């Protein structure tokens, strides 16, 4: 059974002009930042705009944010399951286009009455898991053209894309808009097992959310009841990031220590000092880890 971080401690980071490079450093190292105290749509957009160039999504509104909530029968359409109350399987965003956005940010504005946990998996941990337990599966999943994502105008690719200098990027979905070559279909249970082994659940309160490297992290959702509402932003970082994630960096903290289940990665005093000042207690805070 997944451990659920219901009492996650979101370490405070003072909202300073230097917040973008601090978030950048965290995303480069671990692929994820958690955030808090973003209680409105305008606050989410304003904060996202500071560190990413927002993308327009086919489902986004005029402000380039996408509202994720139960939209009734819409969820029955192909590729629209996110607009229902059911479970969402692990995936990366926009897998059916040649170059998916690098960053994905999601913030809860209204929590569910029950369920609705976010399920996050570090693709770096999945890759390492497969390299040890199922190396043949990993080799086949890295072959070009073994996966096709999207409808008629989709994109032929693979689950893991080897890059230069031992780096890899991840692209994945498992719904009606995904097709896999017979070469790798027999290995998909190995992938499911690796994802499950490193998946962690996070129950978001209103104003809380996360930013992930969309070329590294898989995200999913548990089924829920009630009027859950989140907003999502996609975009490109305003700070440098190397392509993909490293497969050689063994300093990575295990995924079991992420998201409030283990030691924090950002401490308030250290970040305030890095920003060149300490904010008074009354200063509005946005948090990251």
N, C-alpha and C positions, 0 to 999 in steps of 0.2 A: 504494500500500500504506500502511496506517495505521502511524504511528510508535507504538511501544509503550513506555510509561514504566516500564521494568523496574527502573530505579534511581532511582525518585522520592525526592526529599528532602522528607520531611514536617517542616516547620519546627516546632520545639518551642514550645508555649504552656504556661506553668505553670498548673496546675490550681488556680484561685483562685475565690472567690465571684463575681468579675467576668467569668467566662468567658462567661456567657450574652450580655451586650451586645457582647462582642468578636466572638463568632460571629454575632450579629445584624448587626453592621456589615459583616462579610464577605459574608454572604448577601444583604444589601440591595445591595451594590455589584457583586458578581460572580456571585451565585447558587450558589456552591459553596464548601464547606470540606472539606479532607481531614483525616482523623483517624488516630491511631495509638495503640498500647499499650492496646488494649481486648481483652484476651486471653480473656475469658469472657463468657458470656451475661449474667450478673449485672452485669458491668462495663458492658456495652453498655446495658442497661436503665437502670442508675443514671445513666449519663452523659446518655442521651437525655432522661430525666425532668427533668434540670436546665434544659433549654432548650426543651422541647416538651411539650404535653399529648398523651399517647399516645392514638391511635385504636385501636379494635378493628376488625380486618379479618376477613372471613369465613374466611380461612385462618390467622389468628393463633392462638397458644396462649394459655393462661390469663394469661400475663404481657404480652399484647398485642404480643409480638414474633412475627414469622413466620419459621420455619425454611425456608431455601431450599436444597434438596438434591435429588439424584436420588431420586425416589419411584417409579420403574418405570412401570407402566402408567398411573398417575395422570396422567402428562404427555400422554397421548393424549386426555384429556377436553378439551372446549371451554374455552378460557381458562386452561388449567393447564400450558401449555408450560414455565413457569418451574420446574416440579418434575421436569424431565428433564435430559438432558445436551446437548440440541440448542441451536442458535443462537436467541437471542431478538431480535426486531426492535425498533427504537427505539420507545419509548412513554413516556407519563406514567402515574402511578398513579391508579387509581380513576376513569378517564375516564367511566364509565357512571353516575355519580351527579351530582346537581345541583351540588354544590360539593365537588370533590376536596380532599384534605388538602393543606396548603401545603408541608409538609416531608416529605422521605423520607430516611432514614438507612440505610445498608447497611454491614455490617462482615463481613469474612472471618474465620471461625474455623478453617477448614481449607482449604488451597489445593488445586487440582486437580493431578493428575499432569502434565497437559498441557492447554493452552488455558484457557478460562474467563475471558479478559480482560473487564473491564468496558469498555463503549463508551459514552462520554458526549458529548453534543452540546448546546451552548448555543443555546436557542431564539431568543435575542436575535440571535445571529449568523446563524441561519437566516432570520429575518425580514428582517434587513438585506440578506442575500444575495438573497432573492427580490424585495425592493423595487428592487434594481438590475437583476437579470437576468431576472425574470419578474413584472413588476408586475401584469399581468392575472391571473396565477395567484394572487398574494397577495390581490388584491381579491376573487376568487371564494371563496378559502379562508376569508375573513373574513365571508362572508355567513351569517346565522343559518339553521339548519336544513339545512345542507349536509352534515352528518355525524351519524351516529347510533351511539352506543357502548353496548354491553351487550346483554343478551338481551331478552326480552319486557318487562322492567321497566327498560329502559335509559334513556338520556338523549339527546334531540335537541340538537345544539349545532353547533359549527363548529371548525375546527382552530385558528384565531387569533381571539380575541375582543377587539375594540377596547374600551378602557375610557376613562375620563376622562383629561385632561391628557396625551394622547399615549402612554398606556400600553396594554399588550396582555398577555393571558394565553394560554397554550398548553395544548391538550388534544388528545392523539393516541394512537392505537393502530392497528395494521394486522394484524389477525388475524381469526378467525371472528366475533369480537364487534364488528367495525367495519363499517359500511356508509356509502358515500359517494354523494352525489347525482351523477347524470350530468353536472351542471354543472361538477363539479370533478374527475371521474375522469380527464379528459384532462390535467389539470395535476399529477397525482400524481407522474409522472416528474420534474417540475421540483422537487418537494419532496424526492424521494429524492436527487436530485443535490445539493441544498443541504445536506441532512443529512450526506451522505457527505463533502462538502467540509470540514465543520467537526467531524467526528467524531474523537475521540482515544481511544486505548486505554490502559487502566491495569491493570497486573497487580498484584493485591493479595496481600500476604503476610498470614499470620495476625495478627490484631490491627489490621490497617489497614482503612480504609473511607472513606466520604465522606457528607456531608450535602448535599442539593441542594434548591433551590426547585423544587417539583414543578409550579409554574405557569410554569416557565421552561425547565427542563432535561429533555432526553430521555435515557433510559438504555437500554442494550441489553447483550447478553452474547454472547460467542463460544462455540461448542460446546466441550466439554471431555471429558476422560477422568479417571477416578479419583473419589475420595470428597470432592469439593468441598462445603463447607458454609458458608453465610452466614446472618446474621440481619438482618431488616429491621424498621425502626420507621417508622410513619407518624404524623403529628400536626400540631398547630397550634403556632406559635411562642409562647413566653412573652415575646417582645419585639415591638415594633411593626414591621410591614412594609407598605408601600404595596401595593395590588393590582397583580398582574402585574409586568411589566418595562418599562423606558423604551425607547421607540424613537427618542428624541432625544439620548440621552447618548452622545456619540462618544468619551468618555474611556475606554470599556471596552477592556481589554486583549484582543488577539486570542486566540481559543480555542487557537491554536497555542502560546501561552505558558503554558497552564494545566497543572496536574497534573505538575509536575516537569519539563516540557519547556522551561520558560523561567523568568523571574525569580519568586521567591516573593513572596507578597502579605503575609504576616505574618512578622515577624522576632522571635525570642525576646526580645532585649533590650528592644525597644520595647514588647512586650506585658507583659513583667515589670514594666517601669517604669510602664506604664499601670495595672497592678494594684496599684501602690503598694509593691512589694517585689520583691527578687530571691530566688528559691528556691535553696537549696543543691543541689549536684549530685545528692544522693541522693534529692531529692524525686521521687516518681512523676510522670511527665509524660503528659499527653494532648496531642496536637498538632493544629494546625489550620493551614489556609492559604487 
